[in-house]
Amino acid sequence: MDDSKKPNIFQYDNYRKYLRDWFIWMKKTNPVFSYRAFSQWAGFKSPNQLLLVMDGKRNISISTLNKYLAVLKLKDNEAVYFELLVKFNQAKDMPTRTRCFQQLSPYWLKRGTVLGKEQYDYLSGWFYTAIREMVNLNNFKEDGRWISKRLKGMINPIQARRAIEILLKLNLLKRDENDKLVQTSSYLTTGNETEAVAAYIFHEHMLHLAMESLKKKPSSERNISSLTFTIRKKDYESIVSKINEFRKEVVSLLENRAVKEEDDSLYELSLHLFPIGEDMGKL
């Protein structure tokens, strides 16, 4: 952040981070400015209201939002964006956060700030990961119709071709000396807030595909099983550790094979561990 310029709200995906940078900027431009001064200007009784919000110890409510907008001097689209950001960051469930993400994304795409167009497309589409892996297939064809057919028509040829363009722009795929598509070791990074939503969207899609597999694929082509059990809270981390070890073993197995060029099928391995019912200690 350039300390000489007021922070640009559209460059943030976390309103608390914006408030911290705004406070630093205010101190630079007005040395007598303080948390107490903010509370006085906004009409808050608590002298450290701003600090509590910045530290995540207090939220901005509907009744206090306009007080913040007035002191921050945010108007029109800036005010709308800040309100959306507050709802996005304070959402208590992922469906609500995802809706806010979708409302925020046009601002990011228009200004190229938090997310670029290619990043947004990648994060909101499950098939980018699938196509990135498909290039390892021994009979892979860089053809939109072929890719669409292999993915059972769940995307159309235009989406498939566009996905390859985006994967190349994001450096998630590259061309080798023979102009063949190959994976890179790069990975896409974004802010923690957007990554959380992207993970939710991705897993939601994959759960849907798992359901479709359960309905349409013979048991000889899929492996779906489950366990229901009771545990102590401290057992949870032990089980998670075992799951992580298993995932690493699978990755190691796949990476160290001598016959990777013979791959002819695309699979998804999803692991889920979650509570069903209420925690008895809370009842």
LOLO-800223 format. One record per residue: x, y, z of N, C-alpha, C in turn; chain; residue number from 1. Coordinates in Angstrom, 2 decimals. Atoms other than C-alpha are relative to their C-alpha. Example, Ala and Ser with C-alpha at 12.3 -4.5 7.8 and 13.67 -1.06 7.14 Angstrom:
! LOLO-800223
0.89 -1.19 0.00 12.30 -4.50 7.80 0.90 1.20 0.00 A 1 .
-0.82 -1.19 -0.06 13.67 -1.06 7.14 -0.77 1.09 0.73 A 2 .
//
This chain:
! LOLO-800223
0.84 -1.20 0.00 0.00 0.00 0.00 0.87 1.25 0.00 A 1 .
-0.69 -1.29 0.03 1.25 3.50 -0.91 -0.59 0.86 1.11 A 2 .
0.48 -0.74 -1.18 1.01 5.39 2.40 -0.50 1.40 -0.35 A 3 .
0.41 -1.35 0.37 0.50 8.67 0.52 -1.39 0.04 -0.64 A 4 .
1.30 0.05 0.66 -2.72 7.49 -1.12 -1.02 -0.73 0.86 A 5 .
1.07 0.68 -0.72 -6.03 6.53 0.40 -0.18 -1.40 -0.59 A 6 .
0.18 1.37 0.51 -6.51 2.74 0.14 -1.22 -0.10 -0.91 A 7 .
1.08 0.23 0.96 -8.66 1.63 -2.78 -0.82 -1.19 0.46 A 8 .
0.84 1.05 -0.57 -11.55 -0.38 -1.34 -0.17 -1.18 -0.97 A 9 .
0.21 1.06 0.98 -11.90 -2.36 -4.61 1.18 -0.97 -0.11 A 10 .
-1.16 0.89 0.03 -8.47 -3.93 -4.08 0.01 -0.97 1.18 A 11 .
0.04 0.83 -1.21 -9.58 -5.76 -0.94 -1.11 -1.05 -0.09 A 12 .
1.04 1.01 -0.16 -11.43 -9.00 -0.30 -0.27 -0.25 1.49 A 13 .
0.22 0.08 -1.44 -11.36 -8.45 3.48 -0.12 1.42 0.55 A 14 .
0.23 -1.38 -0.43 -12.89 -5.33 4.96 0.81 0.37 1.24 A 15 .
-0.81 -0.29 -1.18 -10.92 -5.65 8.21 1.42 0.43 -0.41 A 16 .
-1.31 -0.38 0.53 -7.67 -5.49 6.23 -0.07 1.42 -0.57 A 17 .
0.18 -1.35 0.52 -9.01 -2.40 4.47 -0.02 1.01 1.12 A 18 .
0.07 -0.94 -1.13 -9.83 -0.74 7.80 1.37 0.22 0.62 A 19 .
-1.35 -0.15 -0.57 -6.31 -1.44 9.07 0.85 0.93 -0.87 A 20 .
-0.77 -0.84 0.91 -4.74 0.11 5.98 -0.53 1.43 -0.02 A 21 .
0.60 -1.35 -0.04 -7.19 3.02 6.09 0.44 0.73 1.26 A 22 .
-0.42 -0.62 -1.26 -6.29 3.68 9.74 1.45 0.46 -0.09 A 23 .
-1.41 -0.37 0.17 -2.56 3.69 8.91 0.11 1.25 -0.88 A 24 .
-0.02 -1.16 0.90 -3.22 6.13 6.05 -0.48 1.25 0.72 A 25 .
0.52 -1.14 -0.75 -5.27 8.39 8.32 1.05 0.53 0.98 A 26 .
-1.05 -0.42 -0.94 -2.46 8.44 10.91 1.12 0.75 -0.72 A 27 .
-1.05 -0.65 0.78 0.00 9.41 8.17 -0.42 1.41 -0.40 A 28 .
0.48 -1.29 0.48 -2.17 12.27 6.93 -0.49 0.91 1.12 A 29 .
0.51 -0.77 -1.13 -3.49 13.35 10.34 0.54 -0.62 1.29 A 30 .
-0.66 0.63 -1.16 -1.12 12.51 13.24 -0.85 -0.04 1.27 A 31 .
0.81 -0.01 -1.22 -3.74 13.39 15.88 -1.16 -0.99 -0.07 A 32 .
1.08 0.96 0.15 -6.16 10.82 14.50 0.26 -1.22 0.88 A 33 .
-0.14 1.14 -0.91 -6.82 7.91 16.88 -1.29 -0.83 -0.02 A 34 .
1.19 0.84 -0.12 -9.26 5.11 17.68 -1.11 0.78 0.71 A 35 .
0.99 -0.80 -0.73 -10.97 7.46 20.12 -0.64 1.04 -0.92 A 36 .
0.52 -1.00 0.92 -11.29 10.12 17.42 -1.01 -0.64 -0.97 A 37 .
0.93 0.69 0.90 -12.92 7.60 15.08 -1.34 -0.21 0.69 A 38 .
1.24 0.25 -0.73 -15.47 6.67 17.75 -0.80 1.28 0.20 A 39 .
0.68 -1.29 -0.19 -16.25 10.33 18.40 -0.65 0.45 -1.30 A 40 .
0.54 -0.42 1.30 -16.72 11.08 14.69 -1.20 -0.86 -0.40 A 41 .
1.06 0.92 0.41 -18.90 7.99 14.18 -1.17 -0.04 0.99 A 42 .
1.06 0.01 -1.00 -20.89 8.43 17.40 -0.07 -1.28 0.81 A 43 .
-0.06 1.21 -0.82 -19.75 5.25 19.19 0.41 0.36 1.42 A 44 .
-0.37 -0.23 -1.40 -19.55 5.16 22.97 1.35 -0.64 0.32 A 45 .
-1.26 0.70 -0.26 -16.69 2.65 22.99 1.14 0.70 -0.73 A 46 .
-1.10 -0.70 0.64 -13.36 4.44 22.34 0.85 -0.88 -0.91 A 47 .
-0.81 0.90 0.83 -11.83 1.33 20.74 -0.86 -0.86 -0.93 A 48 .
0.92 0.71 0.90 -14.76 0.29 18.52 0.72 -0.45 -1.27 A 49 .
-0.69 0.33 1.25 -12.61 0.42 15.37 1.03 -1.10 0.21 A 50 .
-1.02 1.01 -0.29 -9.81 -1.61 16.94 -0.63 -1.38 0.18 A 51 .
0.68 1.27 -0.24 -12.23 -4.32 18.07 -0.46 -0.63 -1.32 A 52 .
0.45 0.50 1.31 -13.63 -4.62 14.54 1.19 -0.43 -0.83 A 53 .
-1.20 0.35 0.76 -10.19 -4.61 12.93 0.59 -1.32 0.46 A 54 .
-0.57 1.22 -0.57 -9.06 -7.41 15.26 -0.95 -1.19 -0.06 A 55 .
0.95 1.09 0.13 -12.15 -9.49 14.52 -0.74 -0.34 1.28 A 56 .
0.68 0.25 -1.27 -13.48 -9.21 18.07 -1.42 0.55 0.02 A 57 .
1.34 -0.55 0.13 -16.56 -7.33 16.96 -0.33 0.14 -1.48 A 58 .
0.42 -0.13 1.39 -18.57 -7.24 13.72 -0.67 1.34 -0.25 A 59 .
0.77 -1.17 0.40 -20.13 -4.38 11.80 -1.44 -0.47 -0.22 A 60 .
1.41 0.39 0.11 -23.91 -4.62 12.14 -0.71 0.91 -0.99 A 61 .
0.81 -0.83 0.90 -26.65 -3.26 9.91 -0.20 1.39 0.58 A 62 .
0.26 -1.29 -0.65 -27.27 -0.52 12.47 1.24 0.89 0.08 A 63 .
-1.23 -0.81 -0.10 -23.62 0.60 12.58 0.67 0.23 -1.35 A 64 .
-0.66 -0.10 1.30 -22.75 0.23 8.88 0.07 1.43 -0.51 A 65 .
0.01 -1.38 0.53 -23.80 3.77 7.88 0.97 0.92 0.75 A 66 .
-0.96 -0.81 -0.76 -21.65 5.23 10.68 1.41 -0.19 -0.56 A 67 .
-1.31 0.28 0.60 -18.60 3.52 9.17 0.12 0.66 -1.37 A 68 .
-0.04 -0.58 1.34 -19.49 4.64 5.65 0.20 1.51 0.05 A 69 .
-0.11 -1.45 -0.12 -19.78 8.24 6.81 1.43 0.42 0.33 A 70 .
-1.37 -0.36 -0.39 -16.36 8.36 8.49 1.00 -0.40 -1.07 A 71 .
-0.90 0.46 1.06 -14.69 6.35 5.73 -0.17 0.80 -1.28 A 72 .
0.32 -0.81 1.18 -16.30 8.71 3.18 -0.11 -0.86 -1.25 A 73 .
0.25 0.88 1.13 -17.36 5.85 0.95 -1.39 0.28 -0.53 A 74 .
1.30 -0.34 0.59 -20.16 6.70 -1.47 -0.26 -0.85 -1.24 A 75 .
0.43 0.67 1.22 -22.11 5.11 -4.31 0.55 -1.43 -0.08 A 76 .
-0.48 1.37 0.18 -20.35 1.98 -5.67 0.96 -0.43 1.10 A 77 .
-0.92 0.33 -1.09 -17.71 2.15 -2.95 -0.77 -0.46 1.23 A 78 .
0.82 0.36 -1.16 -20.38 2.03 -0.26 -0.67 -1.35 -0.22 A 79 .
0.64 1.29 0.31 -22.20 -0.84 -1.99 1.02 -1.12 0.14 A 80 .
-1.05 1.01 -0.05 -18.92 -2.75 -2.33 0.40 -0.30 1.44 A 81 .
-0.38 0.20 -1.41 -17.97 -2.20 1.32 -1.06 -0.81 0.74 A 82 .
1.08 0.75 -0.66 -21.38 -3.45 2.48 0.02 -1.47 -0.42 A 83 .
-0.09 1.39 0.47 -21.04 -6.57 0.29 1.18 -0.71 0.64 A 84 .
-1.20 0.58 -0.60 -17.55 -7.13 1.68 -0.25 -0.37 1.46 A 85 .
0.35 0.30 -1.40 -18.87 -6.94 5.24 -0.84 -1.27 0.07 A 86 .
0.86 1.19 0.02 -21.56 -9.52 4.43 0.81 -1.24 -0.38 A 87 .
-0.85 1.09 0.47 -19.00 -11.69 2.62 0.89 -0.52 1.13 A 88 .
-0.94 0.39 -1.06 -16.48 -11.70 5.49 -0.70 -0.51 1.25 A 89 .
0.70 0.37 -1.23 -19.09 -12.10 8.23 -1.02 -1.12 -0.20 A 90 .
0.96 1.07 0.27 -21.19 -14.80 6.53 0.30 -1.21 0.87 A 91 .
-0.16 1.13 -0.92 -21.77 -17.73 8.88 -0.07 -1.35 -0.69 A 92 .
0.05 1.26 0.73 -22.27 -20.35 6.17 0.50 0.22 -1.42 A 93 .
-0.59 -0.12 1.32 -20.69 -21.09 2.79 -0.99 0.34 -1.11 A 94 .
0.93 -0.43 1.05 -23.86 -20.79 0.65 -0.17 1.53 -0.02 A 95 .
0.12 -1.46 -0.07 -24.27 -17.19 1.90 1.26 0.67 -0.49 A 96 .
-1.28 -0.57 0.43 -20.57 -16.46 1.39 0.17 -0.13 -1.51 A 97 .
-0.11 0.20 1.45 -20.75 -17.90 -2.12 -0.87 0.99 -0.75 A 98 .
0.86 -1.00 0.64 -23.68 -15.65 -3.02 0.65 1.37 0.02 A 99 .
-0.70 -1.29 -0.10 -21.72 -12.62 -1.78 1.19 0.04 -0.95 A 100 .
-1.13 0.12 0.92 -18.68 -13.81 -3.75 -0.44 0.30 -1.43 A 101 .
0.51 -0.20 1.35 -20.78 -13.88 -6.91 -0.43 1.45 -0.23 A 102 .
0.37 -1.42 0.12 -22.03 -10.34 -6.20 1.23 0.90 -0.03 A 103 .
-1.23 -0.79 -0.04 -18.50 -9.06 -5.53 0.82 -0.15 -1.28 A 104 .
-0.89 0.31 1.12 -16.84 -10.70 -8.52 -0.11 0.98 -1.18 A 105 .
0.02 -0.97 1.11 -18.16 -8.22 -11.16 0.86 1.23 0.27 A 106 .
-0.86 -1.14 -0.34 -16.35 -5.41 -9.30 1.47 -0.36 -0.23 A 107 .
-1.39 0.44 0.19 -13.11 -7.44 -9.33 0.33 -0.14 -1.46 A 108 .
-0.25 0.23 1.41 -13.45 -8.40 -12.98 0.08 1.31 -0.78 A 109 .
0.02 -1.28 0.69 -14.24 -4.85 -14.10 1.29 0.78 0.23 A 110 .
-1.18 -0.79 -0.35 -11.24 -3.39 -12.30 1.29 -0.81 0.02 A 111 .
-1.19 0.85 -0.01 -8.87 -6.37 -12.42 0.76 0.08 1.30 A 112 .
-0.66 -0.18 -1.29 -8.17 -6.07 -8.71 0.20 -1.33 0.72 A 113 .
-0.16 1.21 -0.81 -8.76 -9.03 -6.37 0.15 -1.24 -0.87 A 114 .
-0.05 1.13 0.92 -9.40 -11.51 -9.19 -0.04 0.49 -1.43 A 115 .
0.09 -0.25 1.42 -8.70 -11.38 -12.91 -1.04 -0.93 -0.61 A 116 .
1.02 0.81 0.67 -11.13 -12.87 -15.44 0.39 -1.47 -0.03 A 117 .
-0.43 1.40 0.09 -9.05 -16.03 -15.90 -0.03 -0.67 1.37 A 118 .
0.03 0.56 -1.35 -8.67 -16.54 -12.15 -1.41 -0.33 0.43 A 119 .
1.39 0.22 -0.41 -12.39 -16.15 -11.58 -0.58 -1.22 -0.70 A 120 .
0.52 1.15 0.74 -13.26 -18.61 -14.35 0.56 -1.30 0.56 A 121 .
-0.63 1.21 -0.51 -10.77 -21.14 -13.00 -0.59 -0.41 1.35 A 122 .
0.49 0.30 -1.35 -12.01 -20.89 -9.41 -1.46 -0.41 0.02 A 123 .
1.44 0.29 -0.02 -15.67 -21.15 -10.36 -0.37 -1.19 -0.89 A 124 .
0.29 1.13 0.87 -15.34 -24.17 -12.69 0.77 -1.25 0.39 A 125 .
-0.65 1.23 -0.44 -14.61 -27.71 -11.49 0.80 -0.66 -1.12 A 126 .
-0.59 0.74 1.12 -13.62 -28.89 -14.99 1.41 0.46 -0.37 A 127 .
-1.38 -0.44 0.29 -10.39 -26.84 -15.13 1.01 -0.98 0.59 A 128 .
-0.88 0.98 -0.62 -8.75 -29.22 -12.68 -0.04 -1.31 -0.77 A 129 .
0.14 1.26 0.74 -10.13 -32.19 -14.63 0.78 0.05 -1.32 A 130 .
-0.70 -0.12 1.29 -8.77 -30.91 -17.96 1.51 0.08 0.20 A 131 .
-1.45 -0.07 -0.29 -5.40 -30.11 -16.40 0.56 -1.41 0.20 A 132 .
-0.44 1.38 -0.20 -5.18 -33.77 -15.39 -0.14 -0.83 -1.28 A 133 .
0.25 0.78 1.21 -6.56 -35.05 -18.70 1.17 0.01 -0.97 A 134 .
-1.12 -0.06 0.95 -3.46 -33.93 -20.59 0.99 -1.15 0.23 A 135 .
-0.88 1.14 -0.28 -1.69 -36.90 -18.93 -0.50 -1.29 -0.64 A 136 .
0.53 1.20 0.62 -3.95 -39.38 -20.71 0.80 -0.36 -1.26 A 137 .
-0.82 0.43 1.13 -2.13 -41.47 -23.32 -0.63 0.30 -1.35 A 138 .
0.68 -0.28 1.26 -4.77 -40.70 -25.96 -0.61 1.41 -0.02 A 139 .
0.58 -1.35 -0.11 -5.42 -37.04 -25.02 0.05 0.72 -1.34 A 140 .
0.07 -0.81 1.21 -6.54 -34.85 -27.90 -0.36 1.43 0.37 A 141 .
0.27 -1.41 -0.26 -6.41 -31.08 -27.77 -1.13 0.45 -0.93 A 142 .
1.17 -0.25 0.83 -9.86 -30.92 -29.26 -1.21 0.18 0.91 A 143 .
1.13 -0.30 -0.89 -12.89 -29.32 -27.61 -1.08 -1.06 -0.01 A 144 .
1.04 1.02 0.09 -15.30 -31.94 -28.90 0.42 -1.29 0.69 A 145 .
-0.51 1.23 -0.64 -13.09 -34.82 -27.72 -0.05 0.14 1.52 A 146 .
0.01 -0.24 -1.44 -12.72 -33.27 -24.24 -1.42 -0.02 0.53 A 147 .
1.40 -0.03 -0.41 -16.45 -32.60 -24.01 -0.58 -1.41 0.06 A 148 .
0.51 1.38 0.03 -17.21 -36.21 -24.97 0.56 -0.81 1.16 A 149 .
-0.61 0.74 -1.10 -14.73 -37.59 -22.40 -0.61 0.40 1.34 A 150 .
0.64 -0.47 -1.22 -16.44 -35.48 -19.73 -1.52 -0.15 -0.05 A 151 .
1.42 0.37 0.08 -19.83 -36.93 -20.70 -0.91 1.17 -0.34 A 152 .
0.83 -1.12 0.43 -21.05 -33.67 -22.23 -0.35 0.97 1.11 A 153 .
0.30 -0.91 -1.11 -21.02 -31.90 -18.85 0.49 1.42 -0.28 A 154 .
-0.38 -1.32 0.52 -19.23 -29.02 -20.60 -0.04 -0.10 -1.52 A 155 .
0.04 0.04 1.45 -19.46 -28.02 -24.23 1.39 0.25 -0.59 A 156 .
-1.33 -0.16 0.61 -16.55 -27.85 -26.74 0.59 1.39 0.16 A 157 .
-0.50 -1.37 -0.15 -16.31 -24.06 -26.47 0.59 0.19 1.40 A 158 .
-0.52 -0.08 -1.38 -15.90 -24.30 -22.66 1.33 -0.74 0.12 A 159 .
-1.23 0.80 -0.06 -13.24 -26.97 -23.15 1.18 0.77 -0.60 A 160 .
-1.08 -0.76 0.65 -11.21 -24.84 -25.58 0.38 1.22 0.84 A 161 .
-0.25 -1.18 -0.85 -11.58 -21.78 -23.35 0.77 -0.41 1.25 A 162 .
-0.70 0.48 -1.20 -10.41 -23.84 -20.35 1.49 -0.18 -0.28 A 163 .
-1.41 0.19 0.35 -7.17 -24.76 -22.14 0.70 1.35 -0.11 A 164 .
-0.58 -1.34 0.12 -6.56 -21.09 -22.99 0.30 0.60 1.37 A 165 .
-0.16 -0.56 -1.34 -7.05 -20.10 -19.36 1.11 -0.72 0.76 A 166 .
-1.04 0.77 -0.69 -4.85 -22.91 -18.02 1.39 0.39 -0.51 A 167 .
-1.28 -0.46 0.55 -2.08 -21.73 -20.37 0.34 1.40 0.52 A 168 .
-0.24 -1.37 -0.48 -2.50 -18.06 -19.33 0.39 0.02 1.47 A 169 .
-0.31 0.07 -1.43 -2.38 -19.03 -15.65 1.26 -0.82 0.29 A 170 .
-1.22 0.79 -0.12 0.75 -21.12 -16.31 -0.23 -1.31 0.76 A 171 .
0.30 1.29 -0.60 -0.98 -24.26 -15.06 0.21 -1.12 -1.02 A 172 .
-0.43 0.87 1.09 -0.29 -25.85 -18.45 1.01 0.76 -0.84 A 173 .
-0.94 -0.61 0.93 2.49 -25.21 -20.95 0.18 -0.94 -1.19 A 174 .
-0.28 0.85 1.15 3.66 -26.56 -24.29 1.47 -0.43 0.02 A 175 .
-1.37 0.49 0.02 6.73 -28.76 -24.56 0.62 0.25 -1.37 A 176 .
-0.71 -0.26 1.25 9.25 -28.81 -27.41 -0.74 -0.54 -1.22 A 177 .
0.80 0.55 1.10 6.78 -30.82 -29.50 -1.38 0.65 -0.10 A 178 .
1.26 -0.75 -0.02 3.97 -28.31 -28.87 -1.13 -0.78 0.67 A 179 .
0.98 0.80 -0.72 2.22 -30.88 -26.68 -0.29 0.65 1.35 A 180 .
0.38 -0.56 -1.30 0.29 -29.71 -23.61 0.51 -0.89 1.14 A 181 .
-0.49 0.73 -1.18 1.95 -30.69 -20.32 -0.27 0.86 1.23 A 182 .
0.22 -0.72 -1.25 1.40 -29.75 -16.70 1.26 0.73 0.43 A 183 .
-1.10 -0.68 -0.66 3.57 -27.25 -14.88 -0.09 -0.31 1.49 A 184 .
0.03 0.21 -1.45 4.44 -27.32 -11.20 -0.64 1.18 0.71 A 185 .
0.62 -1.19 -0.58 2.67 -23.98 -10.69 -1.37 -0.32 0.59 A 186 .
1.35 0.09 -0.53 -0.49 -23.53 -8.66 -0.54 1.40 0.19 A 187 .
0.66 -1.31 -0.07 -3.01 -20.71 -8.42 -0.14 0.43 1.45 A 188 .
0.17 -0.54 -1.35 -2.90 -18.52 -5.32 -0.88 1.23 -0.06 A 189 .
0.86 -1.17 -0.14 -5.51 -15.99 -4.24 -0.06 0.33 1.48 A 190 .
0.18 -0.31 -1.41 -6.59 -14.39 -0.99 -0.71 -1.13 0.71 A 191 .
0.63 1.07 -0.78 -7.74 -16.68 1.81 -1.51 0.01 -0.14 A 192 .
1.46 -0.09 0.07 -11.30 -15.38 1.51 -0.52 -0.65 -1.29 A 193 .
0.46 0.55 1.27 -11.65 -16.25 -2.19 0.35 -1.48 -0.11 A 194 .
-0.38 1.41 0.04 -9.81 -19.56 -1.78 -1.04 -0.86 0.73 A 195 .
0.99 0.76 -0.77 -12.36 -20.68 0.83 -1.27 -0.22 -0.82 A 196 .
1.19 0.12 0.83 -15.26 -19.98 -1.53 0.26 -0.93 -1.18 A 197 .
-0.34 0.85 1.14 -13.48 -21.62 -4.47 0.00 -1.47 0.41 A 198 .
-0.02 1.38 -0.49 -12.93 -24.77 -2.39 -1.42 -0.51 0.20 A 199 .
1.40 0.39 -0.21 -16.62 -24.81 -1.46 -0.67 -0.33 -1.34 A 200 .
0.61 0.22 1.31 -17.73 -24.48 -5.10 0.52 -1.29 -0.62 A 201 .
-0.62 1.19 0.58 -15.27 -27.17 -6.20 -0.55 -1.28 0.64 A 202 .
0.45 1.20 -0.69 -16.29 -29.69 -3.53 -1.49 -0.25 -0.22 A 203 .
1.43 0.15 0.28 -19.98 -29.01 -4.16 -0.20 -0.69 -1.35 A 204 .
0.07 0.63 1.31 -19.46 -29.92 -7.83 0.41 -1.47 0.07 A 205 .
-0.50 1.36 -0.07 -17.47 -33.02 -6.94 -0.97 -0.93 0.73 A 206 .
1.02 0.81 -0.68 -20.13 -34.25 -4.51 -1.14 -0.34 -0.95 A 207 .
1.05 0.26 1.00 -22.66 -33.89 -7.32 0.46 -1.08 -0.97 A 208 .
-0.52 1.00 0.91 -20.40 -35.91 -9.65 0.05 -1.38 0.67 A 209 .
-0.02 1.27 -0.73 -20.03 -38.57 -6.94 -1.39 -0.62 0.02 A 210 .
1.38 0.50 0.02 -23.82 -38.86 -6.75 -0.36 -0.56 -1.37 A 211 .
0.26 0.48 1.34 -24.00 -39.21 -10.52 0.69 -1.32 -0.25 A 212 .
-0.74 1.25 0.14 -21.35 -41.92 -10.39 -0.71 -1.14 0.72 A 213 .
0.73 1.01 -0.77 -23.34 -43.76 -7.72 -1.23 -0.50 -0.77 A 214 .
1.21 0.36 0.75 -26.40 -43.71 -9.98 0.31 -0.73 -1.31 A 215 .
-0.19 0.44 1.39 -24.81 -44.47 -13.34 1.16 -0.96 -0.23 A 216 .
-1.17 0.84 0.23 -21.48 -46.27 -12.92 -0.13 -1.34 0.72 A 217 .
0.03 1.30 -0.69 -21.22 -50.00 -12.16 1.02 -0.02 1.13 A 218 .
-0.89 0.06 -1.16 -19.56 -50.91 -8.87 1.42 -0.42 -0.37 A 219 .
-1.34 0.40 0.44 -16.64 -52.36 -10.83 0.85 1.19 -0.44 A 220 .
-0.72 -1.18 0.45 -15.71 -48.81 -11.94 0.07 1.09 1.06 A 221 .
-0.03 -1.01 -1.07 -16.18 -46.94 -8.67 0.14 -0.70 1.34 A 222 .
-0.14 0.53 -1.35 -15.43 -47.41 -5.00 -0.55 1.04 0.96 A 223 .
0.63 -0.93 -0.93 -17.83 -45.65 -2.66 -0.38 -0.77 1.27 A 224 .
0.27 0.68 -1.27 -17.91 -46.68 0.98 -0.06 1.04 1.11 A 225 .
0.10 -0.93 -1.11 -18.60 -45.11 4.34 0.05 -0.74 1.33 A 226 .
0.00 0.50 -1.36 -18.20 -45.62 8.07 -0.72 1.00 0.88 A 227 .
0.65 -0.86 -0.99 -20.38 -44.23 10.85 0.47 -0.46 1.37 A 228 .
-0.58 0.40 -1.29 -18.81 -44.17 14.32 -0.04 1.15 0.99 A 229 .
-0.12 -1.03 -1.04 -18.50 -42.30 17.60 1.47 0.13 0.38 A 230 .
-1.39 -0.25 -0.40 -15.24 -40.69 18.71 0.04 1.06 1.10 A 231 .
-0.26 -1.14 -0.87 -13.78 -38.35 21.27 0.55 1.14 -0.85 A 232 .
-0.48 -1.14 0.78 -12.86 -34.86 20.11 1.47 -0.15 -0.38 A 233 .
-1.43 0.10 0.26 -9.16 -35.62 20.40 0.32 -1.08 -1.04 A 234 .
-0.21 1.02 1.02 -9.59 -38.63 18.09 -0.09 0.58 -1.41 A 235 .
0.22 -0.60 1.32 -10.61 -36.34 15.22 1.33 0.32 -0.69 A 236 .
-1.27 -0.38 0.60 -7.11 -34.96 14.64 0.82 -1.22 -0.39 A 237 .
-0.74 1.23 0.32 -5.64 -38.47 14.71 -0.52 -0.60 -1.31 A 238 .
0.59 0.54 1.22 -8.07 -39.60 12.00 0.39 0.88 -1.20 A 239 .
-0.39 -0.92 1.07 -7.35 -36.49 9.91 1.45 -0.24 -0.41 A 240 .
-1.41 0.29 0.29 -3.64 -37.24 10.19 0.15 -1.26 -0.84 A 241 .
-0.03 1.24 0.77 -4.24 -40.77 8.91 -0.48 0.23 -1.44 A 242 .
0.53 -0.32 1.34 -6.30 -39.41 5.99 1.06 0.73 -0.82 A 243 .
-1.03 -0.75 0.70 -3.53 -36.96 5.09 1.16 -0.90 -0.41 A 244 .
-1.06 0.95 0.34 -0.95 -39.75 5.21 -0.41 -0.85 -1.20 A 245 .
0.50 0.81 1.13 -3.11 -41.83 2.87 0.04 0.79 -1.30 A 246 .
-0.02 -0.84 1.20 -3.47 -38.93 0.42 1.43 0.13 -0.53 A 247 .
-1.39 -0.12 0.41 0.31 -38.48 0.38 0.50 -1.30 -0.63 A 248 .
-0.40 1.30 0.54 0.77 -42.21 -0.25 -0.55 -0.17 -1.42 A 249 .
0.60 0.11 1.33 -1.63 -42.07 -3.22 0.75 0.89 -0.99 A 250 .
-0.73 -0.93 0.88 0.14 -39.00 -4.67 1.37 -0.57 -0.34 A 251 .
-1.32 0.59 0.21 3.52 -40.71 -4.22 -0.08 -1.18 -0.98 A 252 .
0.20 1.14 0.89 2.21 -43.86 -5.91 -0.18 0.47 -1.44 A 253 .
0.29 -0.50 1.34 0.92 -41.86 -8.88 1.22 0.65 -0.64 A 254 .
-1.15 -0.72 0.55 4.06 -39.74 -9.26 1.19 -0.90 -0.30 A 255 .
-1.17 0.85 0.16 6.55 -42.60 -9.01 -0.21 -1.20 -0.91 A 256 .
0.23 1.11 0.93 4.98 -44.95 -11.53 0.88 0.15 -1.25 A 257 .
-0.82 -0.04 1.22 7.09 -45.86 -14.57 -0.86 -0.06 -1.26 A 258 .
0.90 0.20 1.15 4.02 -46.24 -16.79 -1.05 1.11 -0.10 A 259 .
0.98 -1.08 0.02 2.31 -42.85 -16.47 -0.50 0.30 -1.41 A 260 .
0.40 -0.29 1.38 2.25 -42.49 -20.26 -1.07 -0.96 -0.50 A 261 .
1.04 0.96 0.39 -0.18 -45.43 -20.36 -1.36 0.33 0.62 A 262 .
1.27 -0.35 -0.64 -2.92 -43.67 -18.35 -1.10 0.16 -1.05 A 263 .
1.11 -0.08 0.94 -6.28 -44.05 -20.07 -1.33 0.37 0.65 A 264 .
1.25 -0.34 -0.71 -8.84 -43.04 -17.39 0.24 1.18 0.93 A 265 .
-0.04 -1.15 -0.90 -9.62 -39.92 -15.36 -0.88 -0.29 1.20 A 266 .
0.75 0.30 -1.23 -10.68 -40.43 -11.73 0.10 1.16 0.97 A 267 .
0.01 -0.96 -1.10 -11.55 -38.25 -8.75 -0.03 -0.77 1.31 A 268 .
0.00 0.58 -1.33 -10.66 -39.28 -5.20 -0.38 1.08 0.99 A 269 .
0.46 -0.98 -1.00 -12.63 -37.37 -2.56 -0.12 -0.70 1.35 A 270 .
0.06 0.56 -1.36 -12.35 -37.97 1.18 -0.80 0.95 0.88 A 271 .
0.88 -0.84 -0.82 -14.96 -36.72 3.65 -0.07 -0.56 1.43 A 272 .
0.18 0.35 -1.42 -15.02 -36.75 7.44 -0.75 1.15 0.64 A 273 .
0.81 -1.10 -0.54 -17.78 -34.76 9.11 -0.93 -0.52 1.09 A 274 .
0.90 0.42 -1.08 -20.02 -34.81 12.18 -1.44 -0.10 -0.49 A 275 .
1.44 0.06 0.28 -23.64 -35.92 11.93 -0.71 0.14 1.35 A 276 .
0.65 -0.27 -1.27 -25.95 -34.62 14.61 0.77 1.05 0.80 A 277 .
-0.59 -1.01 -0.86 -25.13 -32.19 17.40 1.07 -0.60 0.91 A 278 .
-1.00 0.39 -0.99 -22.11 -32.32 19.68 -0.72 -0.20 1.34 A 279 .
0.73 0.30 -1.23 -23.48 -34.02 22.79 0.43 0.88 1.17 A 280 .
-0.48 -0.86 -1.07 -21.33 -31.79 24.96 -0.67 1.35 0.02 A 281 .
0.67 -1.30 0.10 -23.35 -28.78 23.76 -1.47 -0.09 0.36 A 282 .
1.43 0.17 -0.29 -26.76 -30.27 24.58 -0.27 0.02 1.50 A 283 .
//
